[in-house]
């Protein structure tokens, strides 16, 4: 590696998650790199598209008297939250082994498997009809998409982009989740109105099939020597890299961030807005979907902006981002779920969109900055973030159970995300690398 020293002493920035001749020699970005980005984004996009397809049409699954359509599954709020949790369970299991699965199967097979999980899971759900058990099984299978794509897709992108354009490529890829929620929120209610929930599920399966075919046809790895996926050493040896309190503090912050963003807002905001007063505001399905779409639409813009701000801040000041997210949570959850002033909801929607973008785009890239000892350390740091994300997604049934007990949506926030945001704020103050860290900005 004479061309560029990749050791920690010679590289103050975060190590790439994977390395090839393109990343090592600092070559210009190949034209085909953007073809790889497109097909990788599309196949990644299918996973959150499947995960969040139900939140834009919640009344087909959760029973709201006088509002839910005929043929509703009749679930309570906790049961609906469990549908979201099932997707994340397998992601929890796969978070740390995912890098080793990539090494064993190869990137092509691993990423393809993520789409196959979405396809098979969707078909199980459709063929099972109104059977709740098969719906749960299908949701579990769909979780392989998030669990595998979340690690393998950015690894493939990293192999194709040198330092100068890697940040842009990964920042754009990070829009996979908010963009999928935005499109789900706009398109799914229209499809469901004419074809029912089965039509929505069928469209997602069809999209995943097309994305899989395109990926298999156009997939390549960079020419030259074998690309490294940075899973060197045994699994136990790599786990020892996690003996760093800073990455777990960051993981705690990200865990609470996901509880609020995915476990509560993305899962229950539409239901709250559609519920009849005094519980909610009685919005139509399309209007409620548009409200959630605005949240995620703003996040699409704020996501790369948050990543850029985090990258440019001096290292000792990077914790401003998680501190800002924690403070914003204390404000915007009241604005979103209060039922006294409807105009405040739109202020909360805008604030949550900004907060969600800075949290998603600003917190995740912080992991390889903290875990800078080696490329594998950076990968394990990202695994902590993936684990925290999937674990936070599992909070939905807890919030739903509080709603089922008779609490208002804001009362449920007061006993969950508000005190957790205080914990997030405290943890954020202590996030900083050790004094001997090579990336610490003196």
C-alpha positions as CSV (number, residue, x, y, z in Angstrom):
1,X,0.0,0.0,0.0
2,X,2.7,2.4,-1.0
3,X,0.3,4.7,-2.8
4,X,-1.5,5.7,0.4
5,X,-0.9,4.7,4.0
6,X,-4.1,3.1,5.3
7,X,-2.8,2.6,8.8
8,X,-4.5,4.3,11.7
9,X,-1.5,6.6,12.3
10,X,-1.6,7.8,8.7
11,X,-5.4,8.1,8.4
12,X,-7.3,10.2,10.8
13,X,-10.6,9.7,9.1
14,X,-12.9,6.7,9.6
15,X,-11.7,3.5,7.9
16,X,-13.8,2.3,4.9
17,X,-16.0,-0.7,5.5
18,X,-14.3,-2.6,2.6
19,X,-11.3,-2.0,0.4
20,X,-10.5,-2.6,-3.2
21,X,-7.9,-1.3,-5.7
22,X,-10.2,1.7,-6.3
23,X,-10.2,2.6,-2.6
24,X,-6.5,1.9,-1.9
25,X,-5.0,3.6,-4.9
26,X,-7.4,6.6,-4.8
27,X,-8.5,6.1,-8.4
28,X,-11.1,8.2,-10.1
29,X,-14.7,7.0,-9.6
30,X,-15.4,4.5,-12.4
31,X,-18.5,5.2,-14.5
32,X,-19.8,1.8,-13.7
33,X,-19.7,2.6,-10.0
34,X,-22.9,4.6,-10.4
35,X,-24.6,1.6,-12.2
36,X,-23.6,-0.4,-9.1
37,X,-25.0,2.3,-6.9
38,X,-28.4,2.3,-8.7
39,X,-28.9,-1.5,-8.6
40,X,-27.7,-1.7,-5.0
41,X,-30.0,1.1,-4.0
42,X,-33.0,-0.5,-5.7
43,X,-32.5,-3.9,-4.1
44,X,-31.9,-2.3,-0.7
45,X,-35.0,-0.1,-1.2
46,X,-37.2,-3.2,-1.4
47,X,-36.4,-4.1,2.3
48,X,-37.8,-1.0,4.0
49,X,-40.5,-0.7,1.4
50,X,-41.7,-4.1,2.7
51,X,-41.1,-3.2,6.3
52,X,-43.2,0.0,6.3
53,X,-45.9,-0.9,3.8
54,X,-48.4,-1.5,6.6
55,X,-47.9,1.8,8.5
56,X,-49.5,3.8,5.6
57,X,-52.6,1.6,5.6
58,X,-52.9,0.8,9.3
59,X,-56.7,0.6,9.4
60,X,-56.6,-2.7,7.4
61,X,-54.8,-4.3,10.4
62,X,-55.6,-2.3,13.6
63,X,-59.3,-2.0,14.5
64,X,-60.6,1.6,15.0
65,X,-64.4,1.6,15.6
66,X,-66.3,3.3,12.8
67,X,-63.2,3.8,10.7
68,X,-61.6,0.5,9.9
69,X,-62.8,-1.1,6.5
70,X,-64.5,-4.4,6.2
71,X,-62.0,-7.3,6.3
72,X,-59.8,-5.6,8.8
73,X,-57.5,-8.0,10.7
74,X,-58.9,-6.6,14.0
75,X,-55.6,-6.2,15.8
76,X,-55.2,-3.9,18.8
77,X,-52.4,-1.3,18.9
78,X,-50.0,-3.8,20.5
79,X,-50.7,-6.5,17.9
80,X,-50.1,-4.0,15.1
81,X,-46.8,-3.1,16.8
82,X,-45.9,-6.8,16.8
83,X,-46.3,-6.9,13.0
84,X,-43.6,-4.2,12.9
85,X,-41.5,-6.0,15.5
86,X,-41.5,-9.3,13.6
87,X,-39.5,-7.7,10.8
88,X,-36.8,-6.6,13.2
89,X,-36.3,-9.8,15.1
90,X,-34.2,-11.5,12.5
91,X,-32.3,-8.2,12.0
92,X,-31.2,-8.4,15.7
93,X,-29.8,-11.9,15.1
94,X,-28.0,-11.0,11.9
95,X,-26.6,-7.6,13.0
96,X,-23.1,-8.9,14.1
97,X,-22.8,-12.0,11.9
98,X,-23.7,-10.2,8.7
99,X,-20.1,-9.3,7.8
100,X,-19.2,-13.0,8.2
101,X,-22.1,-14.1,6.1
102,X,-20.8,-11.7,3.4
103,X,-17.4,-13.4,3.6
104,X,-18.9,-16.9,3.5
105,X,-21.5,-16.5,0.7
106,X,-20.1,-13.5,-1.1
107,X,-21.6,-10.0,-1.6
108,X,-23.7,-11.0,-4.6
109,X,-25.4,-13.9,-2.9
110,X,-25.9,-12.0,0.4
111,X,-27.5,-9.0,-1.2
112,X,-29.7,-11.3,-3.4
113,X,-30.8,-13.2,-0.4
114,X,-32.0,-10.0,1.2
115,X,-34.4,-9.5,-1.8
116,X,-35.4,-13.2,-1.8
117,X,-36.5,-12.8,1.8
118,X,-38.7,-9.9,0.9
119,X,-40.2,-11.8,-2.0
120,X,-40.9,-15.0,-0.2
121,X,-42.2,-13.2,2.9
122,X,-44.6,-11.1,0.8
123,X,-46.0,-14.2,-1.0
124,X,-46.5,-16.0,2.3
125,X,-48.5,-13.0,3.5
126,X,-50.7,-12.8,0.4
127,X,-51.4,-16.5,0.2
128,X,-52.2,-16.7,3.9
129,X,-55.1,-14.3,3.4
130,X,-56.5,-13.0,6.7
131,X,-54.5,-15.6,8.8
132,X,-52.6,-13.6,11.4
133,X,-50.1,-16.5,12.0
134,X,-49.0,-16.5,8.3
135,X,-48.8,-12.7,8.3
136,X,-46.4,-12.9,11.3
137,X,-44.3,-15.5,9.5
138,X,-44.2,-13.5,6.4
139,X,-43.1,-10.4,8.3
140,X,-40.3,-12.4,9.9
141,X,-39.0,-13.6,6.6
142,X,-39.1,-10.0,5.2
143,X,-36.7,-9.1,8.1
144,X,-33.9,-10.8,6.3
145,X,-34.0,-7.9,3.8
146,X,-33.2,-5.2,6.5
147,X,-30.8,-7.6,8.4
148,X,-28.6,-8.4,5.4
149,X,-28.9,-5.3,3.1
150,X,-28.1,-2.9,6.0
151,X,-24.5,-4.3,6.1
152,X,-23.8,-5.8,2.7
153,X,-25.2,-3.0,0.5
154,X,-22.9,-0.2,1.9
155,X,-20.0,-2.7,1.7
156,X,-20.5,-3.2,-2.1
157,X,-20.9,0.6,-2.6
158,X,-17.7,1.2,-0.6
159,X,-15.7,-1.1,-2.9
160,X,-16.5,1.0,-6.0
161,X,-16.0,4.5,-4.7
162,X,-12.7,6.2,-3.6
163,X,-12.6,8.6,-0.7
164,X,-13.5,11.7,-2.6
165,X,-17.0,10.3,-3.7
166,X,-17.6,7.6,-1.1
167,X,-19.2,10.0,1.3
168,X,-21.7,11.2,-1.3
169,X,-22.5,7.7,-2.5
170,X,-23.1,6.4,1.0
171,X,-25.0,9.5,2.0
172,X,-27.4,9.1,-0.9
173,X,-27.8,5.4,-0.1
174,X,-28.7,6.3,3.5
175,X,-32.0,7.7,2.0
176,X,-33.2,4.2,1.4
177,X,-35.4,4.1,4.5
178,X,-37.0,7.6,4.6
179,X,-37.5,7.5,0.8
180,X,-39.3,4.1,1.0
181,X,-41.5,5.4,3.9
182,X,-42.3,8.5,1.9
183,X,-43.4,6.6,-1.2
184,X,-45.3,4.0,0.8
185,X,-47.2,6.8,2.5
186,X,-48.2,8.4,-0.8
187,X,-48.8,5.4,-3.0
188,X,-50.0,2.6,-0.7
189,X,-53.3,4.3,0.4
190,X,-54.2,4.8,-3.3
191,X,-53.5,1.2,-4.2
192,X,-55.3,-0.1,-1.1
193,X,-58.4,1.9,-2.0
194,X,-58.9,-0.1,-5.2
195,X,-57.0,-3.4,-4.6
196,X,-57.0,-3.8,-0.8
197,X,-54.0,-4.6,1.3
198,X,-53.2,-7.5,-1.0
199,X,-52.6,-5.1,-3.9
200,X,-50.1,-3.2,-1.8
201,X,-48.2,-6.3,-0.8
202,X,-48.3,-7.6,-4.4
203,X,-46.7,-4.3,-5.7
204,X,-43.9,-4.6,-3.2
205,X,-43.2,-8.2,-4.2
206,X,-43.2,-7.2,-7.9
207,X,-40.7,-4.4,-7.2
208,X,-38.4,-6.7,-5.3
209,X,-38.4,-9.2,-8.2
210,X,-37.5,-6.5,-10.7
211,X,-34.8,-5.1,-8.4
212,X,-33.4,-8.6,-7.9
213,X,-33.2,-9.3,-11.7
214,X,-31.5,-6.0,-12.4
215,X,-29.0,-6.7,-9.6
216,X,-28.1,-10.2,-10.9
217,X,-27.7,-8.9,-14.4
218,X,-25.5,-5.9,-13.7
219,X,-23.6,-6.9,-10.6
220,X,-19.8,-6.7,-10.7
221,X,-16.9,-6.3,-8.3
222,X,-14.0,-4.0,-9.2
223,X,-11.4,-5.5,-11.5
224,X,-8.0,-6.5,-10.1
225,X,-7.1,-8.3,-6.9
226,X,-9.8,-9.8,-4.6
227,X,-11.8,-7.1,-2.8
228,X,-11.7,-7.3,0.9
229,X,-14.9,-7.4,2.9
230,X,-13.0,-6.7,6.2
231,X,-14.1,-9.7,8.1
232,X,-10.6,-10.8,9.0
233,X,-10.1,-13.0,12.0
234,X,-12.5,-15.2,13.8
235,X,-15.9,-14.0,15.0
236,X,-14.8,-14.1,18.6
237,X,-11.7,-12.0,17.8
238,X,-13.8,-9.4,16.1
239,X,-16.3,-9.3,19.0
240,X,-13.3,-8.3,21.2
241,X,-13.1,-5.1,19.2
242,X,-16.4,-4.0,20.8
243,X,-14.6,-3.5,24.2
244,X,-15.1,0.3,23.7
245,X,-17.6,2.1,26.0
246,X,-17.9,4.9,23.4
247,X,-19.5,2.8,20.7
248,X,-22.0,1.4,23.2
249,X,-22.9,5.0,24.3
250,X,-23.5,5.8,20.7
251,X,-25.5,2.6,20.3
252,X,-27.7,3.6,23.3
253,X,-28.3,7.0,21.7
254,X,-29.2,5.5,18.4
255,X,-31.4,2.8,20.1
256,X,-33.5,5.6,21.7
257,X,-33.5,7.6,18.5
258,X,-35.0,4.6,16.6
259,X,-37.6,4.0,19.4
260,X,-38.9,7.4,18.8
261,X,-38.5,7.6,15.0
262,X,-39.6,4.0,13.9
263,X,-41.1,2.5,17.0
264,X,-43.5,5.4,17.6
265,X,-43.7,8.0,14.8
266,X,-43.4,5.8,11.7
267,X,-45.7,3.2,13.3
268,X,-48.4,5.1,15.1
269,X,-48.6,8.7,13.7
270,X,-50.9,7.8,10.9
271,X,-53.2,5.8,13.3
272,X,-53.3,8.8,15.7
273,X,-54.1,11.3,13.0
274,X,-56.9,9.0,11.6
275,X,-58.5,8.3,15.0
276,X,-61.7,10.2,15.7
277,X,-61.6,13.1,18.2
278,X,-60.9,13.4,21.1
279,X,-58.3,10.5,20.7
280,X,-56.9,11.9,17.4
281,X,-57.9,14.3,14.7
282,X,-60.1,12.3,12.3
283,X,-57.9,12.8,9.2
284,X,-58.5,10.8,6.1
285,X,-56.2,7.9,5.3
286,X,-54.7,9.9,2.4
287,X,-54.2,13.0,4.6
288,X,-52.6,11.0,7.4
289,X,-50.3,9.3,4.9
290,X,-49.3,12.6,3.5
291,X,-48.4,13.9,7.1
292,X,-46.1,10.9,7.5
293,X,-44.7,11.4,4.0
294,X,-43.8,15.0,4.9
295,X,-41.8,13.8,8.0
296,X,-39.8,11.3,5.9
297,X,-39.6,13.6,2.9
298,X,-37.9,16.3,5.0
299,X,-35.6,13.5,6.4
300,X,-34.5,12.6,2.9
301,X,-33.0,16.1,2.5
302,X,-31.8,16.4,6.1
303,X,-30.2,12.9,6.1
304,X,-27.1,13.7,3.9
305,X,-27.0,17.2,5.4
306,X,-26.7,15.6,8.9
307,X,-23.9,13.4,7.6
308,X,-22.1,16.4,6.1
309,X,-22.4,18.4,9.3
310,X,-21.1,15.5,11.4
311,X,-18.2,15.0,9.1
312,X,-17.2,18.7,9.2
313,X,-17.5,19.3,12.9
314,X,-14.3,19.0,14.9
315,X,-14.2,15.7,16.7
316,X,-14.7,17.1,20.2
317,X,-17.8,18.9,19.0
318,X,-19.4,16.0,17.1
319,X,-21.6,15.2,20.1
320,X,-23.6,18.3,19.3
321,X,-25.6,16.2,16.8
322,X,-26.8,13.6,19.3
323,X,-27.4,16.3,22.0
324,X,-29.5,18.3,19.5
325,X,-31.5,15.2,18.5
326,X,-32.3,14.5,22.2
327,X,-33.4,18.1,22.9
328,X,-35.5,18.1,19.8
329,X,-37.3,14.9,20.9
330,X,-38.4,16.6,24.1
331,X,-40.2,19.2,22.1
332,X,-41.5,17.5,18.9
333,X,-43.2,14.5,20.5
334,X,-45.5,16.9,22.4
335,X,-46.2,18.8,19.2
336,X,-47.0,15.6,17.2
337,X,-49.3,13.8,19.7
338,X,-51.0,16.6,21.6
339,X,-54.8,16.9,20.8
340,X,-55.4,20.6,21.7
341,X,-54.1,22.5,18.7
342,X,-54.1,20.9,15.2
343,X,-51.8,23.5,13.7
344,X,-49.0,22.5,16.2
345,X,-49.0,19.1,14.5
346,X,-47.5,20.5,11.3
347,X,-44.7,22.2,13.3
348,X,-44.0,18.9,15.0
349,X,-44.0,17.2,11.6
350,X,-41.4,19.5,10.2
351,X,-39.3,19.4,13.3
352,X,-39.4,15.5,13.4
353,X,-38.4,15.4,9.7
354,X,-35.3,17.5,10.5
355,X,-34.5,15.6,13.6
356,X,-35.0,12.3,11.9
357,X,-32.7,13.3,9.1
358,X,-29.9,14.5,11.3
359,X,-30.3,11.5,13.6
360,X,-30.2,9.0,10.8
361,X,-27.5,10.7,8.7
362,X,-25.5,12.1,11.6
363,X,-25.3,9.3,14.2
364,X,-24.6,6.3,12.0
365,X,-21.4,7.7,10.3
366,X,-20.1,8.5,13.8
367,X,-19.6,4.8,14.5
368,X,-16.6,4.2,12.2
369,X,-15.1,7.4,13.5
370,X,-15.1,6.0,17.0
371,X,-14.1,2.5,15.9
372,X,-11.0,3.6,13.9
373,X,-8.5,0.9,14.9
374,X,-9.0,-1.1,11.7
375,X,-11.5,-1.6,8.8
376,X,-13.0,-4.6,10.7
377,X,-13.4,-2.4,13.8
378,X,-15.4,0.1,11.7
379,X,-17.5,-2.7,10.4
380,X,-18.2,-4.0,13.9
381,X,-19.1,-0.4,14.9
382,X,-21.7,-0.3,12.1
383,X,-23.0,-3.7,13.4
384,X,-23.6,-2.1,16.8
385,X,-25.7,0.6,15.0
386,X,-27.6,-2.0,13.0
387,X,-28.3,-4.0,16.2
388,X,-29.5,-0.8,18.0
389,X,-31.8,0.0,15.0
390,X,-33.4,-3.4,15.0
391,X,-33.8,-3.5,18.7
392,X,-35.4,0.0,18.8
393,X,-37.8,-1.1,16.1
394,X,-39.1,-3.8,18.5
395,X,-40.5,-1.1,20.9
396,X,-43.7,-0.7,18.9
397,X,-45.8,-3.3,20.9
398,X,-44.8,-1.6,24.2
399,X,-46.1,1.8,23.1
400,X,-49.2,0.1,21.6
401,X,-49.9,-1.8,24.8
402,X,-50.0,1.5,26.7
403,X,-52.5,2.9,24.2
404,X,-54.6,-0.2,24.6
405,X,-54.7,0.3,28.3
406,X,-56.6,3.5,27.8
407,X,-53.8,6.1,27.8
408,X,-53.8,8.9,25.2
409,X,-50.9,9.0,22.7
410,X,-49.3,11.9,24.5
411,X,-49.6,10.1,27.9
412,X,-47.9,7.1,26.3
413,X,-45.1,9.4,25.2
414,X,-44.8,10.8,28.7
415,X,-44.1,7.3,30.1
416,X,-41.8,6.2,27.3
417,X,-39.9,8.4,24.8
418,X,-39.8,11.6,27.0
419,X,-37.8,10.0,29.9
420,X,-35.8,8.0,27.4
421,X,-34.9,11.2,25.6
422,X,-33.4,12.5,28.9
423,X,-31.3,9.3,29.1
424,X,-30.3,9.9,25.4
425,X,-29.3,13.5,26.3
426,X,-27.1,12.3,29.2
427,X,-25.4,9.6,27.2
428,X,-24.8,12.1,24.3
429,X,-22.7,14.3,26.6
430,X,-20.3,11.5,27.3
431,X,-19.7,10.4,23.6
432,X,-16.1,11.2,22.7
433,X,-13.1,9.2,21.7
434,X,-10.4,8.4,24.3
435,X,-7.5,10.8,24.6
436,X,-5.2,8.4,22.6
437,X,-7.7,8.0,19.7
438,X,-6.0,8.7,16.4
439,X,-9.0,10.6,15.2
440,X,-9.3,12.9,18.2
441,X,-9.1,16.5,17.1
442,X,-6.9,18.3,19.5
